Amino acid sequence: MKASQLFYPTLREVPSEAEIVSHQLLLRAGFIRKNTAGVYTYLPLARRVLRKIENIVREEMDKAGGQEIVMPIIQPRELWDKSGRWSLYGEEMFKLGDRHKREFALGPTHEELITTLVNADVHSYKGLPLLLYQIQNKYRDEIRPRFGLMRGREFIMKDLYSFDVDDAGLDVSYQKMHKAYQQIYERLNLKYRVVQADSGAIGGKESHEFMVLAASGESEIVYCTLCDYAANVEKAVCSVDQAVRTEEESRPLTKVHTPGQKTINDIVEFLGIPKTKQIKTLMYSADGELIAAILRGDRELNEIKLKNTLQANELFMADEAVVKEICGAGFGSLGPVGMPVRIYIDLEVAAMNNFACGANEDDYHFTNVNLDRDFTAYAVADLRNAVAGDKCPCCEGNLQMIRGIEVGHIFKLGTRYSQAMQATFLDDKGQEQFFVMGCYGIGVSRTMAAAVEQNYDENGIIWPLPIAPFQVIIVPVNINQADQKAMAEQLYQQLTANGIEVLLDDRDERAGVKFKDADLIGIPLRITIGSKTLQENKVEMKKRWEKESFLVDIDAVIGTVHDIIFK
């Protein structure tokens, strides 16, 4: 490809709307352009990267036994009503109607559609297992689209669905996809981790996320320093800090006047009681019911764990006016003693004694509070966020934290959708059974952005070789010099004939402009042709990920490039 013919409008300034590196660089380097919030046009360079990601994904899906299909983006409401998700998905779903007043959704995902498809045409266990996938656009009306391709309202995704006769078959399909996903991210040359994850609105009994490691990642990952345990912080299992377990005898419950003292830190200062000997009471509305969630004063509540414990569809912080009317006190003065709603306590609280909390009366706290003697818990569960230094739930190691970008997610659905939609087959005994399903997604456009978040410097993108838009860029210092132009054309033809993807910067621009653009768009290998090196029958080469360049004999260019690109 000649740069003079390529549409890649680069920008020198960072767009004010772009908050993270991938958004900034993909805009500046001419890969994407914004149409509206969360919706982007992919320009030629981006399409080249996306196509490479898609091809790697497609090859690994096919190798694992997947068969590619394409399902409609527009999905009728009645399918989502069958699964019960029309209301569950809520405002995140794009909804539309046709001229006949029928309601449809722009597909955020395709469990309902694929289940209906397979149910209509697979009637016997002999047609199973079955792995069907597609690569297409998905639509989700994010309340706050941000970070460019990281959280968009239209995005490219690969989704595969497995259908098996039983759980044992699902285990096999799940492991096939787990291995295929690992192979995909190895081939993409990205640093990643596989972590245990919450299944969210998709449902199912087990799931794993594939996280590209990056400091800008939205997700926190907990991992063990000694074993292979790793989990999204939403899913990470928390053990009880043994320091909370004491042998001290229960002391008398005491009510203390604490005027104006509302926060955990206030009580530390006012009463001299450390955070680890206090509890905090958080009030939530769970499907319309007011409940109290209680954890140690220095811990953070994990709302996903609480929602799963409650098996609630909707969970949000309660209104203070409602809380005060029911409990008799506002936020900062609440506690479990005499609490008139159901109380859910974290595991650590169950192990504590003689702790302090609000007295359900403004400006008063209790000290020396003890479970069972002073209050009763409706349930005890793991409700907190894991933190660095926690003990691993699987071994004696300590947990550490890193950040990552979710790029893939695999789920064991079981019969969640087949039961809801009455999708069945006949087993080898002629008995009707529900399909046992799994689903497996990869964010293709998100993976492109994640690759940038992991691979860049102050000058621009540094694409991993397998997904770079071009493998080599040839830069003649002065295209108007006949010898430079001729050599550039010669190398361009030779490299292209040898299967190398080459961009020839034939623009009549200053060398500095060409170098800046080459670095900005991130092509892995640059070949510079100048008058001085030509006199020595050499060209200058530079790997994008290295600072220094090196000289190569013209006769050795093809072999050197081949060794670097295909090593």
GUDREN-596736 format. One line per field, with one value per residue (C-alpha): x, y, z; residue in one letter; residue number from 0. Coordinates in steps of 0.25 Angstrom, whole numbers, plus 5000, padded with zeros to 4 digits. Last residue first. Example, Ala and Ser with C-alpha at 12.3 -4.5 7.8 and 13.67 -1.06 7.14 Angstrom:
BEGIN
east	c(5055, 5049)
north	c(4996, 4982)
up	c(5029, 5031)
zalo	c(S, A)
gulum	c(1, 0)
# end
This chain:
BEGIN
east	c(5043, 5034, 5035, 5049, 5055, 5047, 5052, 5066, 5065, 5058, 5068, 5081, 5084, 5082, 5092, 5086, 5089, 5083, 5073, 5073, 5061, 5054, 5040, 5038, 5049, 5058, 5065, 5074, 5078, 5091, 5099, 5109, 5104, 5090, 5093, 5097, 5085, 5075, 5065, 5059, 5053, 5043, 5038, 5027, 5017, 5011, 5002, 5009, 5023, 5021, 5014, 5026, 5036, 5028, 5027, 5042, 5046, 5039, 5027, 5025, 5017, 5023, 5022, 5022, 5013, 5017, 5011, 5021, 5018, 5031, 5025, 5022, 5036, 5042, 5032, 5034, 5049, 5050, 5040, 5048, 5061, 5055, 5050, 5063, 5071, 5062, 5062, 5048, 5044, 5053, 5056, 5050, 5042, 5038, 5028, 5028, 5018, 5005, 4992, 5000, 4992, 5002, 5014, 5009, 5006, 5014, 5005, 5010, 5022, 5022, 5021, 5010, 5007, 4998, 4987, 4989, 4986, 4974, 4968, 4969, 4963, 4951, 4948, 4948, 4941, 4942, 4930, 4927, 4914, 4910, 4898, 4892, 4880, 4868, 4864, 4853, 4854, 4856, 4867, 4878, 4874, 4862, 4865, 4859, 4858, 4846, 4850, 4852, 4858, 4867, 4872, 4877, 4879, 4894, 4900, 4915, 4921, 4933, 4937, 4948, 4954, 4953, 4963, 4973, 4978, 4987, 4985, 4992, 4987, 4996, 5000, 4996, 4987, 4974, 4966, 4979, 4981, 4979, 4991, 4985, 4970, 4958, 4945, 4934, 4921, 4926, 4913, 4906, 4890, 4878, 4888, 4883, 4886, 4892, 4895, 4896, 4907, 4914, 4914, 4924, 4922, 4909, 4908, 4900, 4898, 4886, 4879, 4881, 4892, 4903, 4915, 4926, 4932, 4933, 4934, 4938, 4937, 4923, 4928, 4939, 4929, 4921, 4907, 4893, 4882, 4868, 4860, 4856, 4871, 4870, 4885, 4890, 4896, 4892, 4898, 4906, 4894, 4881, 4874, 4860, 4861, 4849, 4847, 4862, 4864, 4853, 4860, 4873, 4869, 4874, 4887, 4883, 4880, 4871, 4869, 4872, 4878, 4881, 4894, 4896, 4893, 4902, 4914, 4912, 4911, 4925, 4925, 4938, 4945, 4952, 4940, 4937, 4924, 4909, 4899, 4885, 4872, 4860, 4852, 4848, 4856, 4867, 4868, 4881, 4886, 4900, 4904, 4919, 4926, 4937, 4948, 4957, 4955, 4962, 4954, 4960, 4946, 4946, 4958, 4954, 4940, 4941, 4949, 4938, 4929, 4917, 4922, 4914, 4911, 4916, 4908, 4912, 4903, 4910, 4908, 4915, 4928, 4929, 4942, 4954, 4959, 4961, 4958, 4959, 4974, 4970, 4966, 4954, 4956, 4951, 4947, 4950, 4937, 4935, 4951, 4952, 4959, 4973, 4978, 4989, 4998, 5009, 5007, 4992, 4984, 4973, 4969, 4963, 4955, 4955, 4969, 4978, 4990, 4989, 4988, 4979, 4968, 4961, 4949, 4944, 4930, 4922, 4908, 4900, 4894, 4896, 4892, 4904, 4913, 4923, 4937, 4949, 4961, 4970, 4982, 4987, 5000, 4997, 5004, 4991, 4995, 4996, 4983, 4976, 4983, 4978, 4964, 4965, 4969, 4957, 4948, 4952, 4950, 4936, 4932, 4938, 4931, 4918, 4919, 4920, 4908, 4899, 4895, 4903, 4900, 4911, 4909, 4920, 4920, 4931, 4929, 4929, 4924, 4913, 4909, 4924, 4931, 4946, 4945, 4946, 4948, 4934, 4919, 4911, 4898, 4902, 4891, 4897, 4898, 4906, 4913, 4917, 4926, 4918, 4919, 4912, 4918, 4909, 4911, 4901, 4893, 4892, 4885, 4873, 4864, 4873, 4866, 4856, 4863, 4876, 4870, 4862, 4874, 4883, 4873, 4871, 4886, 4889, 4895, 4893, 4884, 4876, 4863, 4849, 4835, 4823, 4815, 4812, 4821, 4833, 4837, 4850, 4858, 4873, 4876, 4883, 4870, 4866, 4873, 4864, 4851, 4853, 4861, 4851, 4855, 4842, 4840, 4853, 4848, 4835, 4843, 4847, 4862, 4869, 4884, 4881, 4889, 4902, 4908, 4922, 4924, 4933, 4940, 4952, 4960, 4949, 4949, 4964, 4964, 4952, 4959, 4972, 4964, 4956, 4969, 4975, 4962, 4962, 4976, 4973, 4960, 4967, 4976, 4965, 4956, 4947, 4935, 4931, 4919, 4920, 4915, 4913, 4920, 4934, 4946, 4955, 4969, 4975, 4987, 4981, 4968, 4974, 4984, 4975, 4965, 4976, 4983, 4971, 4962, 4959, 4949, 4960, 4966, 4981, 4988, 4996, 4985, 4986, 4976, 4979, 4973, 4984, 4987, 4999, 5003, 5005, 5000)
north	c(4938, 4942, 4957, 4959, 4947, 4951, 4966, 4961, 4952, 4962, 4973, 4965, 4970, 4984, 4982, 4986, 4997, 4998, 5007, 5009, 5011, 4998, 4995, 5000, 4992, 5001, 4998, 5007, 5004, 5000, 5000, 5010, 5021, 5017, 5020, 5034, 5037, 5032, 5020, 5017, 5003, 5003, 4991, 4989, 4999, 5007, 5017, 5028, 5023, 5023, 5037, 5043, 5037, 5043, 5057, 5057, 5052, 5065, 5061, 5058, 5045, 5032, 5025, 5011, 5002, 4987, 4974, 4964, 4952, 4951, 4958, 4969, 4970, 4970, 4981, 4990, 4988, 4992, 5004, 5009, 5007, 5015, 5026, 5028, 5028, 5038, 5048, 5054, 5044, 5050, 5042, 5030, 5023, 5008, 5003, 4988, 4979, 4987, 4988, 4981, 4969, 4958, 4967, 4973, 4988, 4999, 5011, 5025, 5034, 5034, 5019, 5009, 4994, 4990, 5000, 4998, 4983, 4987, 4995, 4984, 4974, 4983, 4983, 4968, 4966, 4951, 4943, 4929, 4923, 4909, 4900, 4887, 4885, 4880, 4866, 4858, 4843, 4833, 4825, 4831, 4845, 4853, 4868, 4880, 4895, 4899, 4914, 4916, 4901, 4903, 4917, 4913, 4899, 4899, 4913, 4910, 4923, 4929, 4943, 4950, 4964, 4969, 4979, 4977, 4983, 4976, 4972, 4963, 4951, 4944, 4929, 4918, 4911, 4911, 4923, 4932, 4940, 4955, 4964, 4972, 4974, 4965, 4972, 4969, 4961, 4947, 4942, 4941, 4942, 4947, 4952, 4953, 4964, 4967, 4953, 4947, 4956, 4964, 4979, 4985, 4999, 5005, 5019, 5031, 5045, 5041, 5028, 5015, 5012, 5012, 5002, 4998, 4984, 4975, 4962, 4959, 4945, 4948, 4962, 4955, 4946, 4958, 4961, 4961, 4968, 4967, 4980, 4986, 4988, 4987, 4985, 4984, 4998, 5012, 5026, 5029, 5029, 5035, 5030, 5024, 5011, 5012, 5027, 5029, 5019, 5025, 5039, 5033, 5027, 5012, 5009, 5000, 4985, 4980, 4965, 4960, 4946, 4952, 4946, 4949, 4963, 4964, 4958, 4967, 4979, 4976, 4985, 4991, 4988, 4997, 4997, 4982, 4978, 4980, 4980, 4984, 4982, 4990, 4982, 4988, 4977, 4979, 4994, 4995, 5001, 5000, 4997, 4999, 4991, 4996, 4988, 4988, 5002, 5005, 5011, 5023, 5029, 5042, 5040, 5026, 5029, 5041, 5031, 5022, 5033, 5040, 5047, 5060, 5057, 5043, 5040, 5026, 5013, 5002, 4987, 4980, 4972, 4959, 4952, 4953, 4941, 4949, 4946, 4959, 4956, 4943, 4952, 4943, 4938, 4946, 4939, 4947, 4948, 4963, 4965, 4957, 4944, 4938, 4925, 4919, 4917, 4924, 4939, 4938, 4947, 4957, 4965, 4979, 4982, 4996, 4994, 5006, 4999, 4988, 4973, 4967, 4959, 4947, 4945, 4931, 4926, 4916, 4914, 4921, 4935, 4945, 4956, 4955, 4942, 4946, 4943, 4934, 4939, 4936, 4945, 4953, 4958, 4960, 4953, 4952, 4937, 4935, 4942, 4933, 4920, 4924, 4926, 4912, 4905, 4911, 4908, 4893, 4893, 4898, 4888, 4877, 4882, 4883, 4869, 4865, 4874, 4867, 4865, 4877, 4890, 4901, 4915, 4924, 4939, 4948, 4963, 4976, 4988, 4998, 5005, 5006, 5004, 5001, 5005, 5020, 5021, 5025, 5021, 5026, 5019, 5008, 5005, 4992, 4988, 4976, 4976, 4962, 4950, 4937, 4924, 4910, 4898, 4886, 4873, 4868, 4864, 4849, 4854, 4856, 4867, 4878, 4887, 4896, 4895, 4900, 4912, 4916, 4914, 4922, 4934, 4934, 4933, 4944, 4957, 4972, 4969, 4981, 4979, 4977, 4981, 4980, 4992, 4988, 4999, 4993, 4996, 4998, 4995, 4997, 4989, 4995, 5001, 4988, 4975, 4968, 4973, 4967, 4956, 4946, 4935, 4935, 4950, 4951, 4942, 4950, 4963, 4960, 4961, 4970, 4967, 4955, 4942, 4939, 4925, 4920, 4905, 4902, 4890, 4895, 4897, 4905, 4914, 4915, 4920, 4929, 4936, 4938, 4943, 4953, 4958, 4960, 4966, 4976, 4981, 4983, 4990, 4999, 5004, 5006, 5014, 5008, 5018, 5019, 5019, 5021, 5035, 5039, 5037, 5037, 5034, 5022, 5018, 5031, 5031, 5042, 5035, 5022, 5028, 5036, 5025, 5015, 5024, 5028, 5040, 5045, 5056, 5067, 5061, 5060, 5069, 5064, 5057, 5047, 5045, 5031, 5029, 5022, 5026, 5035, 5024, 5014, 5000)
up	c(5056, 5045, 5045, 5050, 5042, 5029, 5030, 5031, 5020, 5011, 5015, 5013, 4998, 5003, 5014, 5027, 5037, 5051, 5059, 5074, 5083, 5082, 5081, 5067, 5062, 5053, 5040, 5032, 5018, 5012, 4999, 5005, 4996, 4999, 5014, 5011, 5001, 5011, 5011, 5024, 5027, 5039, 5046, 5056, 5050, 5061, 5056, 5064, 5061, 5046, 5047, 5054, 5045, 5033, 5039, 5042, 5028, 5022, 5013, 4998, 5002, 4997, 5010, 5006, 5015, 5014, 5017, 5015, 5007, 4999, 4987, 4996, 5001, 4987, 4981, 4993, 4993, 4978, 4980, 4992, 4984, 4972, 4981, 4988, 4975, 4968, 4980, 4980, 4991, 5001, 5013, 5007, 5018, 5016, 5026, 5030, 5037, 5033, 5041, 5053, 5058, 5059, 5061, 5074, 5071, 5077, 5078, 5079, 5082, 5097, 5097, 5094, 5096, 5107, 5105, 5090, 5091, 5100, 5089, 5079, 5089, 5091, 5076, 5076, 5090, 5091, 5096, 5100, 5104, 5110, 5109, 5114, 5104, 5112, 5112, 5106, 5108, 5095, 5103, 5095, 5098, 5091, 5090, 5097, 5097, 5106, 5105, 5120, 5121, 5110, 5115, 5129, 5125, 5128, 5125, 5127, 5124, 5116, 5116, 5107, 5107, 5121, 5123, 5135, 5148, 5158, 5172, 5181, 5190, 5200, 5199, 5209, 5199, 5192, 5199, 5197, 5210, 5209, 5207, 5195, 5197, 5195, 5194, 5205, 5206, 5209, 5216, 5229, 5228, 5236, 5247, 5261, 5271, 5285, 5290, 5276, 5271, 5281, 5283, 5293, 5289, 5284, 5277, 5279, 5271, 5264, 5269, 5262, 5272, 5262, 5264, 5273, 5275, 5287, 5278, 5264, 5256, 5251, 5246, 5238, 5231, 5226, 5232, 5226, 5234, 5231, 5236, 5249, 5254, 5270, 5270, 5256, 5255, 5249, 5253, 5241, 5232, 5238, 5250, 5254, 5246, 5238, 5236, 5236, 5225, 5216, 5217, 5215, 5202, 5200, 5192, 5180, 5177, 5166, 5162, 5176, 5179, 5193, 5194, 5179, 5181, 5193, 5185, 5174, 5183, 5189, 5202, 5205, 5218, 5229, 5238, 5238, 5230, 5231, 5220, 5225, 5217, 5211, 5202, 5188, 5180, 5189, 5195, 5202, 5215, 5219, 5234, 5238, 5248, 5258, 5264, 5252, 5250, 5263, 5275, 5281, 5284, 5277, 5267, 5263, 5264, 5254, 5244, 5244, 5240, 5247, 5259, 5261, 5276, 5280, 5293, 5297, 5299, 5306, 5304, 5316, 5312, 5305, 5309, 5301, 5293, 5280, 5266, 5258, 5255, 5248, 5236, 5231, 5217, 5204, 5191, 5179, 5170, 5169, 5170, 5158, 5161, 5161, 5168, 5161, 5173, 5181, 5179, 5178, 5169, 5171, 5158, 5158, 5146, 5139, 5133, 5131, 5137, 5127, 5127, 5117, 5125, 5120, 5129, 5135, 5138, 5146, 5149, 5139, 5137, 5125, 5135, 5143, 5143, 5153, 5150, 5152, 5145, 5133, 5132, 5120, 5113, 5099, 5087, 5079, 5077, 5092, 5093, 5083, 5089, 5103, 5097, 5090, 5103, 5111, 5099, 5099, 5114, 5113, 5102, 5111, 5123, 5115, 5111, 5126, 5129, 5120, 5105, 5100, 5093, 5092, 5088, 5082, 5082, 5075, 5077, 5070, 5077, 5077, 5090, 5094, 5107, 5103, 5089, 5093, 5108, 5111, 5109, 5121, 5122, 5112, 5102, 5098, 5083, 5077, 5064, 5058, 5059, 5060, 5066, 5067, 5075, 5075, 5083, 5079, 5067, 5071, 5084, 5076, 5072, 5066, 5056, 5063, 5077, 5071, 5065, 5077, 5086, 5077, 5077, 5092, 5095, 5085, 5092, 5092, 5080, 5075, 5082, 5075, 5078, 5069, 5066, 5051, 5046, 5054, 5068, 5075, 5087, 5090, 5103, 5115, 5120, 5125, 5123, 5134, 5127, 5114, 5121, 5125, 5115, 5108, 5109, 5101, 5090, 5090, 5088, 5074, 5071, 5061, 5060, 5052, 5053, 5045, 5045, 5048, 5052, 5064, 5065, 5074, 5061, 5055, 5068, 5067, 5053, 5054, 5066, 5058, 5046, 5055, 5061, 5047, 5042, 5053, 5051, 5036, 5039, 5049, 5038, 5028, 5037, 5047, 5050, 5064, 5073, 5088, 5088, 5074, 5061, 5066, 5057, 5057, 5053, 5049, 5058, 5067, 5069, 5072, 5080, 5089, 5091, 5094, 5104, 5113, 5114, 5100, 5099, 5098, 5086, 5087, 5077, 5065, 5058, 5047, 5036, 5031, 5017, 5009, 4995, 4997, 5008, 4997, 5000)
zalo	c(K, F, I, I, D, H, V, T, G, I, V, A, D, I, D, V, L, F, S, E, K, E, W, R, K, K, M, E, V, K, N, E, Q, L, T, K, S, G, I, T, I, R, L, P, I, G, I, L, D, A, D, K, F, K, V, G, A, R, E, D, R, D, D, L, L, V, E, I, G, N, A, T, L, Q, Q, Y, L, Q, E, A, M, A, K, Q, D, A, Q, N, I, N, V, P, V, I, I, V, Q, F, P, A, I, P, L, P, W, I, I, G, N, E, D, Y, N, Q, E, V, A, A, A, M, T, R, S, V, G, I, G, Y, C, G, M, V, F, F, Q, E, Q, G, K, D, D, L, F, T, A, Q, M, A, Q, S, Y, R, T, G, L, K, F, I, H, G, V, E, I, G, R, I, M, Q, L, N, G, E, C, C, P, C, K, D, G, A, V, A, N, R, L, D, A, V, A, Y, A, T, F, D, R, D, L, N, V, N, T, F, H, Y, D, D, E, N, A, G, C, A, F, N, N, M, A, A, V, E, L, D, I, Y, I, R, V, P, M, G, V, P, G, L, S, G, F, G, A, G, C, I, E, K, V, V, A, E, D, A, M, F, L, E, N, A, Q, L, T, N, K, L, K, I, E, N, L, E, R, D, G, R, L, I, A, A, I, L, E, G, D, A, S, Y, M, L, T, K, I, Q, K, T, K, P, I, G, L, F, E, V, I, D, N, I, T, K, Q, G, P, T, H, V, K, T, L, P, R, S, E, E, E, T, R, V, A, Q, D, V, S, C, V, A, K, E, V, N, A, A, Y, D, C, L, T, C, Y, V, I, E, S, E, G, S, A, A, L, V, M, F, E, H, S, E, K, G, G, I, A, G, S, D, A, Q, V, V, R, Y, K, L, N, L, R, E, Y, I, Q, Q, Y, A, K, H, M, K, Q, Y, S, V, D, L, G, A, D, D, V, D, F, S, Y, L, D, K, M, I, F, E, R, G, R, M, L, G, F, R, P, R, I, E, D, R, Y, K, N, Q, I, Q, Y, L, L, L, P, L, G, K, Y, S, H, V, D, A, N, V, L, T, T, I, L, E, E, H, T, P, G, L, A, F, E, R, K, H, R, D, G, L, K, F, M, E, E, G, Y, L, S, W, R, G, S, K, D, W, L, E, R, P, Q, I, I, P, M, V, I, E, Q, G, G, A, K, D, M, E, E, R, V, I, N, E, I, K, R, L, V, R, R, A, L, P, L, Y, T, Y, V, G, A, T, N, K, R, I, F, G, A, R, L, L, L, Q, H, S, V, I, E, A, E, S, P, V, E, R, L, T, P, Y, F, L, Q, S, A, K, M)
gulum	c(566, 565, 564, 563, 562, 561, 560, 559, 558, 557, 556, 555, 554, 553, 552, 551, 550, 549, 548, 547, 546, 545, 544, 543, 542, 541, 540, 539, 538, 537, 536, 535, 534, 533, 532, 531, 530, 529, 528, 527, 526, 525, 524, 523, 522, 521, 520, 519, 518, 517, 516, 515, 514, 513, 512, 511, 510, 509, 508, 507, 506, 505, 504, 503, 502, 501, 500, 499, 498, 497, 496, 495, 494, 493, 492, 491, 490, 489, 488, 487, 486, 485, 484, 483, 482, 481, 480, 479, 478, 477, 476, 475, 474, 473, 472, 471, 470, 469, 468, 467, 466, 465, 464, 463, 462, 461, 460, 459, 458, 457, 456, 455, 454, 453, 452, 451, 450, 449, 448, 447, 446, 445, 444, 443, 442, 441, 440, 439, 438, 437, 436, 435, 434, 433, 432, 431, 430, 429, 428, 427, 426, 425, 424, 423, 422, 421, 420, 419, 418, 417, 416, 415, 414, 413, 412, 411, 410, 409, 408, 407, 406, 405, 404, 403, 402, 401, 400, 399, 398, 397, 396, 395, 394, 393, 392, 391, 390, 389, 388, 387, 386, 385, 384, 383, 382, 381, 380, 379, 378, 377, 376, 375, 374, 373, 372, 371, 370, 369, 368, 367, 366, 365, 364, 363, 362, 361, 360, 359, 358, 357, 356, 355, 354, 353, 352, 351, 350, 349, 348, 347, 346, 345, 344, 343, 342, 341, 340, 339, 338, 337, 336, 335, 334, 333, 332, 331, 330, 329, 328, 327, 326, 325, 324, 323, 322, 321, 320, 319, 318, 317, 316, 315, 314, 313, 312, 311, 310, 309, 308, 307, 306, 305, 304, 303, 302, 301, 300, 299, 298, 297, 296, 295, 294, 293, 292, 291, 290, 289, 288, 287, 286, 285, 284, 283, 282, 281, 280, 279, 278, 277, 276, 275, 274, 273, 272, 271, 270, 269, 268, 267, 266, 265, 264, 263, 262, 261, 260, 259, 258, 257, 256, 255, 254, 253, 252, 251, 250, 249, 248, 247, 246, 245, 244, 243, 242, 241, 240, 239, 238, 237, 236, 235, 234, 233, 232, 231, 230, 229, 228, 227, 226, 225, 224, 223, 222, 221, 220, 219, 218, 217, 216, 215, 214, 213, 212, 211, 210, 209, 208, 207, 206, 205, 204, 203, 202, 201, 200, 199, 198, 197, 196, 195, 194, 193, 192, 191, 190, 189, 188, 187, 186, 185, 184, 183, 182, 181, 180, 179, 178, 177, 176, 175, 174, 173, 172, 171, 170, 169, 168, 167, 166, 165, 164, 163, 162, 161, 160, 159, 158, 157, 156, 155, 154, 153, 152, 151, 150, 149, 148, 147, 146, 145, 144, 143, 142, 141, 140, 139, 138, 137, 136, 135, 134, 133, 132, 131, 130, 129, 128, 127, 126, 125, 124, 123, 122, 121, 120, 119, 118, 117, 116, 115, 114, 113, 112, 111, 110, 109, 108, 107, 106, 105, 104, 103, 102, 101, 100, 99, 98, 97, 96, 95, 94, 93, 92, 91, 90, 89, 88, 87, 86, 85, 84, 83, 82, 81, 80, 79, 78, 77, 76, 75, 74, 73, 72, 71, 70, 69, 68, 67, 66, 65, 64, 63, 62, 61, 60, 59, 58, 57, 56, 55, 54, 53, 52, 51, 50, 49, 48, 47, 46, 45, 44, 43, 42, 41, 40, 39, 38, 37, 36, 35, 34, 33, 32, 31, 30, 29, 28, 27, 26, 25, 24, 23, 22, 21, 20, 19, 18, 17, 16, 15, 14, 13, 12, 11, 10, 9, 8, 7, 6, 5, 4, 3, 2, 1, 0)
# end
